[in-house]
Amino acid sequence: MTTDFAATRAAFVLPEGIIYLDGNSLGPLPKAAAARVAEAVEAEWGQMLITGWNKAGWMDQPARVGDRIARLIGAEPGTVVMGDTLSIKVYQALASALEMNPTRRVILSDTGNFPSDLYMADGLVRTLGDGYSLRTVAPEEVLDAIDETVAVTLITEVDYRTGRKHDMAAITARAHAMGALTIWDLAHSAGALPVELAGVGADFAVGCTYKYLNSGPGGPAFIYVAPRHAEVARPALSGWLGHESPFAFDLGYRPGRGVERMRVGTPPVLQLAALEAALDVWDMTNMADVRARSIELTEAFIKGVEAACPALTLASPRDPASRGSQVSFRHPEGYAIMQALIARGVIGDFRAPDILRFGFTPLYTTFDDVTAAVRILAEVMDKSLWDRPEYKTKARVT
């Protein structure tokens, strides 16, 4: 199937006069989502009431939607389930992996990882005590740092600030050779580039859906457990919906079958409805086409910005094979520059201490968007339009 990017762009609400380069932080609204959520509210919740858990299939929704995401991340059917937040899924995966590798005490991650992942890991090792530790190294040192002391690696495939891409196959192979398990955070990978979890033999993976997958603010996370671990991994967060028989109301916990045991609490039915509408757009795509177009867009943007804005320094890898679907530039006044851009209709975001971050989502980003964004950025830089007090006052969300 060849992807028709004009058709996918037409499937999103894109406000007039806005060039949206922040889908790597929050994807735009799929046009079908409002109607799908309204149906879940009015026809299902409104008319079915509590019977919607059976009649509308709410109880099966996390697994059903998980299978649709599995296609986008190279996972086997029946290995992905939805629910909760990404941080919770990180915790679940870590706790399970550590218990499966009981003679080791080290979680290995990198200093470029998203802080929340590191916070969850640090909190878990503090709870466990008994010599458990979180070890972090520079991103480029991860492969060599995997030794016989490491129980599990916790790596975000694509760096949230720079877009630097880890070699999933090489790191997974090294970890397994050293007797370690792997957890991959796909927050900036799912929907951005081809992922082959089954192909590389990954043990666990987690990810969010409100970025490239367009489920909306607060959209649910997902967790992947390799089939070989599905009946072994024990969830530390033993929620009632991960029980083998939730409505038996046993006082003792018995884990459910396979990845179902990684369910915790009541699924977010309305948010999953929005995600289902978004995944209908993804059904129109081929990930190889998405990746190829992403590289074309990011290459064009880098070329344009470097020619027109010499004061900005590329922070992302120059080799497109080594980065995700975002481009980052550095400048000491990065925050103010981004606010000036947003005021002129080009929406990206800022990441401390000095990163201007731009996401490129081929489902709706065009070459005309790239050309216009470069032109506006050049004007902001040439005329120092960012040098105004209102652009230097940081908001709570940057």
Wavefront OBJ file of the C-alpha trace (Angstrom):
o trace
v 0.000 0.000 0.000
v 1.294 3.435 -0.973
v 0.480 6.205 1.501
v -1.574 9.126 0.194
v -0.316 11.968 2.379
v -2.863 14.414 1.008
v -5.603 12.067 2.222
v -4.061 11.646 5.664
v -3.601 15.424 6.046
v -7.267 15.909 5.210
v -8.151 13.635 8.129
v -6.916 16.151 10.752
v -8.178 19.430 12.162
v -5.402 21.911 11.307
v -6.223 25.496 12.296
v -5.969 28.081 9.528
v -2.727 30.023 9.544
v -0.875 27.553 11.768
v 2.191 25.527 10.812
v 2.170 22.742 13.361
v 5.608 21.293 14.108
v 4.862 19.946 17.579
v 3.141 16.644 16.867
v 6.052 14.978 18.621
v 4.649 16.505 21.816
v 0.887 16.485 21.151
v -0.672 15.295 17.925
v -3.534 17.289 16.392
v -7.193 16.298 16.532
v -8.306 13.662 14.004
v -11.526 14.897 12.416
v -13.306 11.643 13.186
v -12.357 11.675 16.871
v -15.040 14.102 18.063
v -17.819 12.025 16.537
v -16.325 8.791 17.830
v -16.021 10.163 21.368
v -19.538 11.613 21.134
v -20.808 8.174 20.162
v -19.056 6.646 23.175
v -20.560 9.341 25.410
v -24.092 9.509 24.055
v -24.912 6.146 22.469
v -22.769 3.971 24.718
v -22.434 5.628 28.123
v -25.677 7.579 27.715
v -27.918 4.760 26.525
v -26.180 1.597 27.654
v -25.009 2.847 31.034
v -23.023 0.169 32.834
v -24.042 -2.480 30.291
v -21.611 -0.767 27.905
v -18.794 -2.786 29.451
v -20.270 -5.812 27.673
v -22.467 -4.401 24.906
v -20.020 -1.779 23.652
v -16.932 -3.894 24.252
v -15.318 -1.522 26.743
v -13.701 -4.363 28.698
v -11.986 -5.702 25.578
v -10.949 -2.255 24.333
v -7.401 -2.225 25.806
v -6.462 -5.464 24.041
v -8.304 -4.590 20.821
v -6.582 -1.233 20.518
v -3.297 -2.781 21.635
v -3.377 -5.108 18.643
v -3.778 -2.117 16.325
v -0.728 -0.443 17.845
v 1.207 -3.717 17.659
v 1.167 -3.410 13.872
v 2.934 -0.052 14.073
v 5.715 -1.259 16.386
v 6.478 -4.667 14.909
v 4.911 -6.615 17.764
v 3.178 -9.958 17.625
v -0.640 -10.068 17.957
v -1.790 -10.318 21.554
v 1.365 -8.798 23.059
v 0.323 -5.160 23.584
v -2.253 -3.821 26.019
v -3.426 -0.265 26.720
v -3.990 1.680 29.907
v -2.593 3.969 32.573
v 0.298 6.369 31.952
v 3.706 5.822 30.420
v 5.427 6.270 33.784
v 3.285 3.508 35.279
v 4.103 1.202 32.376
v 7.827 1.950 32.816
v 7.528 0.972 36.478
v 5.667 -2.232 35.645
v 8.199 -3.312 33.051
v 11.159 -2.512 35.297
v 9.774 -4.343 38.302
v 8.939 -7.418 36.221
v 12.324 -7.468 34.502
v 14.237 -7.155 37.777
v 12.272 -10.000 39.307
v 13.015 -12.137 36.235
v 16.760 -11.519 36.615
v 17.100 -11.977 40.392
v 20.882 -12.380 40.668
v 21.525 -8.877 39.315
v 20.804 -5.438 40.774
v 21.626 -2.824 38.107
v 19.267 -0.886 35.843
v 21.269 0.690 33.008
v 20.001 3.829 31.295
v 21.514 6.914 29.701
v 21.815 10.573 30.629
v 19.739 11.586 27.612
v 16.741 9.572 28.728
v 13.488 11.315 29.556
v 13.691 12.340 33.229
v 10.416 10.669 34.184
v 11.829 7.271 33.165
v 14.845 7.899 35.381
v 12.640 9.098 38.239
v 10.589 5.888 38.091
v 13.720 3.759 38.012
v 15.269 5.662 40.911
v 12.083 5.370 42.942
v 11.922 1.636 42.332
v 15.518 0.965 43.380
v 15.018 3.067 46.511
v 11.991 0.947 47.369
v 13.815 -2.315 46.709
v 17.010 -1.327 48.516
v 19.273 -4.389 48.951
v 21.971 -3.131 46.583
v 19.733 -2.214 43.666
v 20.965 0.784 41.672
v 20.330 2.908 38.606
v 23.429 3.433 36.477
v 23.449 6.095 33.760
v 26.054 6.678 31.066
v 26.273 9.010 28.075
v 24.004 7.864 25.212
v 26.921 6.911 22.991
v 28.390 4.763 25.785
v 25.347 2.534 26.375
v 26.464 -0.396 24.220
v 29.858 -0.760 25.901
v 28.367 -0.254 29.374
v 26.228 -3.390 29.177
v 28.121 -5.969 31.224
v 27.418 -8.997 33.382
v 26.237 -6.817 36.296
v 23.307 -5.315 34.377
v 19.881 -6.803 35.021
v 17.923 -4.678 32.570
v 18.457 -1.780 30.186
v 15.935 1.068 30.134
v 16.453 3.029 26.932
v 14.276 5.524 25.067
v 14.952 4.727 21.424
v 14.731 8.356 20.247
v 16.122 11.125 22.474
v 13.357 13.565 23.372
v 15.615 16.622 23.051
v 17.928 15.965 20.116
v 16.154 13.186 18.234
v 19.259 10.992 18.447
v 18.295 7.386 17.667
v 19.720 4.401 19.505
v 20.472 1.177 17.612
v 17.761 -1.049 19.042
v 18.976 -4.230 17.372
v 22.586 -3.810 18.503
v 21.726 -2.869 22.088
v 19.220 -5.703 22.434
v 21.703 -8.229 21.055
v 24.445 -6.998 23.400
v 22.106 -7.088 26.401
v 21.041 -10.648 25.691
v 24.635 -11.726 25.147
v 25.442 -10.321 28.600
v 22.411 -11.956 30.225
v 20.391 -8.740 30.583
v 16.806 -7.931 29.634
v 15.707 -4.885 27.647
v 12.972 -2.288 28.041
v 12.428 0.147 25.154
v 10.559 3.410 25.591
v 8.918 4.166 22.243
v 7.460 7.572 23.132
v 9.234 9.218 20.176
v 9.316 6.117 17.970
v 5.755 4.787 17.706
v 4.265 6.429 14.636
v 7.528 8.202 13.820
v 9.604 5.406 12.328
v 9.491 1.665 11.697
v 9.979 -0.383 14.868
v 10.544 -4.150 14.885
v 10.187 -5.341 18.465
v 9.703 -8.981 17.504
v 12.404 -8.797 14.874
v 15.098 -7.623 17.294
v 13.905 -9.825 20.155
v 13.009 -7.016 22.572
v 11.799 -8.158 25.981
v 9.556 -5.251 26.993
v 8.490 -1.980 25.412
v 6.324 0.912 26.552
v 5.038 4.052 24.912
v 2.504 6.860 24.921
v -0.142 7.613 22.294
v -0.734 11.370 22.464
v 2.288 12.273 20.320
v 2.571 10.777 16.835
v -0.425 8.481 17.397
v -2.782 11.432 18.055
v -4.948 10.116 20.901
v -5.283 13.546 22.511
v -3.972 15.112 25.731
v -3.618 12.531 28.468
v -4.063 9.636 26.053
v -3.337 6.163 27.465
v -0.002 4.379 27.337
v 0.783 0.883 26.096
v 3.043 -1.943 27.206
v 4.534 -4.793 25.190
v 5.680 -8.085 26.693
v 7.474 -10.590 24.460
v 5.512 -13.856 24.142
v 8.338 -15.835 25.755
v 7.875 -13.777 28.921
v 4.110 -13.401 28.866
v 3.323 -16.142 31.373
v 6.393 -15.438 33.532
v 6.462 -11.682 34.025
v 4.727 -10.828 37.287
v 3.264 -7.336 37.514
v 4.322 -5.470 40.632
v 1.234 -3.278 40.226
v -1.262 -6.089 40.584
v -4.452 -4.281 39.704
v -7.800 -5.983 39.665
v -8.152 -5.838 35.889
v -4.859 -7.703 35.589
v -6.367 -10.521 37.631
v -7.155 -13.803 35.909
v -10.809 -13.421 36.877
v -11.572 -9.847 38.025
v -15.205 -10.488 38.771
v -14.522 -13.490 40.952
v -13.372 -10.889 43.511
v -10.772 -13.222 44.986
v -8.816 -11.800 47.894
v -5.658 -13.370 46.470
v -4.100 -12.165 43.207
v -3.801 -14.557 40.273
v -2.211 -12.954 37.188
v -4.203 -12.935 33.994
v -3.103 -14.693 30.831
v -0.295 -13.134 28.839
v -0.068 -9.372 28.511
v -3.525 -9.017 30.063
v -1.817 -9.275 33.449
v -0.236 -5.870 32.763
v -3.613 -4.172 33.030
v -3.999 -2.236 36.263
v -7.084 -0.061 36.665
v -10.262 0.792 34.785
v -9.440 1.625 31.150
v -9.998 5.219 29.927
v -12.855 4.382 27.590
v -13.394 7.860 26.148
v -9.705 8.425 25.468
v -9.429 5.007 23.857
v -12.344 5.923 21.619
v -10.404 8.959 20.407
v -7.366 6.759 19.820
v -9.431 4.312 17.782
v -10.424 7.162 15.472
v -6.769 8.209 15.165
v -5.694 4.667 14.340
v -8.169 4.651 11.450
v -5.887 7.242 9.842
v -2.851 5.067 10.539
v -4.612 2.225 8.723
v -4.147 4.340 5.573
v -0.371 4.331 5.923
v 2.732 2.325 5.234
v 5.478 2.943 7.802
v 8.219 2.759 5.179
v 6.510 5.601 3.299
v 6.122 7.589 6.520
v 9.798 7.200 7.352
v 10.946 8.140 3.846
v 8.806 11.288 3.831
v 9.958 12.161 7.344
v 13.582 12.087 6.219
v 12.777 14.270 3.208
v 11.018 16.834 5.398
v 13.688 16.964 8.081
v 16.509 17.169 5.541
v 14.789 20.071 3.795
v 14.272 21.868 7.104
v 17.882 21.456 8.215
v 19.188 22.670 4.855
v 16.896 25.696 4.917
v 17.579 26.706 8.520
v 21.340 26.330 8.244
v 21.370 28.495 5.123
v 19.102 31.199 6.533
v 19.854 31.169 10.284
v 23.596 30.807 10.930
v 23.158 31.759 14.602
v 21.348 28.449 15.241
v 23.398 25.299 15.841
v 22.103 21.888 14.826
v 21.654 19.692 17.920
v 20.235 16.659 16.108
v 22.373 14.060 14.343
v 23.178 15.106 10.790
v 22.754 11.565 9.472
v 18.991 11.037 9.020
v 19.371 7.334 9.781
v 20.564 8.310 13.256
v 17.633 10.519 14.245
v 13.894 10.219 14.690
v 11.262 12.475 13.148
v 12.301 15.695 14.838
v 14.986 18.345 14.386
v 16.492 20.403 17.198
v 18.614 23.543 17.091
v 20.472 25.262 19.916
v 20.536 28.942 20.819
v 21.060 30.696 24.181
v 17.726 32.486 23.646
v 15.931 29.377 22.460
v 12.866 29.919 24.629
v 12.263 33.485 23.454
v 12.861 32.535 19.821
v 10.285 29.768 20.065
v 7.719 32.104 21.625
v 8.263 34.584 18.796
v 7.740 31.783 16.288
v 4.563 30.608 17.980
v 3.231 34.179 17.947
v 3.717 34.118 14.173
v 1.932 30.809 13.645
v 4.814 28.317 13.694
v 4.318 25.988 16.652
v 7.275 23.996 17.930
v 8.480 23.764 21.512
v 11.454 24.432 23.788
v 13.467 21.997 25.880
v 15.868 23.240 28.516
v 18.467 24.492 28.524
v 18.641 25.833 24.966
v 16.805 23.541 22.510
v 14.306 24.663 19.875
v 12.522 21.443 18.938
v 10.546 20.859 15.736
v 8.558 17.708 15.017
v 7.776 16.502 11.492
v 4.759 14.274 11.022
v 4.254 13.280 7.386
v 0.595 12.476 7.985
v -0.059 16.234 7.937
v 3.251 18.126 7.567
v 3.984 19.309 4.005
v 6.978 20.710 2.149
v 5.121 24.026 1.964
v 5.005 23.983 5.769
v 8.770 23.499 5.852
v 9.422 26.338 3.416
v 7.152 28.741 5.289
v 8.555 27.773 8.693
v 12.116 28.414 7.533
v 11.117 31.802 6.115
v 9.414 32.884 9.347
v 12.261 31.602 11.517
v 14.750 33.527 9.378
v 12.715 36.703 9.827
v 12.575 36.204 13.588
v 16.336 35.773 13.702
v 17.302 38.489 11.196
v 15.192 41.146 12.888
v 15.722 39.905 16.481
v 11.946 39.708 16.839
v 12.413 37.396 19.795
v 14.057 40.138 21.887
v 10.907 41.250 23.718
v 10.071 40.879 27.419
v 6.848 38.936 26.830
v 8.768 36.225 24.937
v 11.219 35.722 27.799
v 8.706 35.032 30.565
v 8.477 31.269 30.805
v 5.073 29.638 30.960
v 4.436 26.537 33.045
v 4.562 24.339 29.924
v 7.403 25.106 27.525
l 1 2 3 4 5 6 7 8 9 10 11 12 13 14 15 16 17 18 19 20 21 22 23 24 25 26 27 28 29 30 31 32 33 34 35 36 37 38 39 40 41 42 43 44 45 46 47 48 49 50 51 52 53 54 55 56 57 58 59 60 61 62 63 64 65 66 67 68 69 70 71 72 73 74 75 76 77 78 79 80 81 82 83 84 85 86 87 88 89 90 91 92 93 94 95 96 97 98 99 100 101 102 103 104 105 106 107 108 109 110 111 112 113 114 115 116 117 118 119 120 121 122 123 124 125 126 127 128 129 130 131 132 133 134 135 136 137 138 139 140 141 142 143 144 145 146 147 148 149 150 151 152 153 154 155 156 157 158 159 160 161 162 163 164 165 166 167 168 169 170 171 172 173 174 175 176 177 178 179 180 181 182 183 184 185 186 187 188 189 190 191 192 193 194 195 196 197 198 199 200 201 202 203 204 205 206 207 208 209 210 211 212 213 214 215 216 217 218 219 220 221 222 223 224 225 226 227 228 229 230 231 232 233 234 235 236 237 238 239 240 241 242 243 244 245 246 247 248 249 250 251 252 253 254 255 256 257 258 259 260 261 262 263 264 265 266 267 268 269 270 271 272 273 274 275 276 277 278 279 280 281 282 283 284 285 286 287 288 289 290 291 292 293 294 295 296 297 298 299 300 301 302 303 304 305 306 307 308 309 310 311 312 313 314 315 316 317 318 319 320 321 322 323 324 325 326 327 328 329 330 331 332 333 334 335 336 337 338 339 340 341 342 343 344 345 346 347 348 349 350 351 352 353 354 355 356 357 358 359 360 361 362 363 364 365 366 367 368 369 370 371 372 373 374 375 376 377 378 379 380 381 382 383 384 385 386 387 388 389 390 391 392 393 394 395 396 397 398
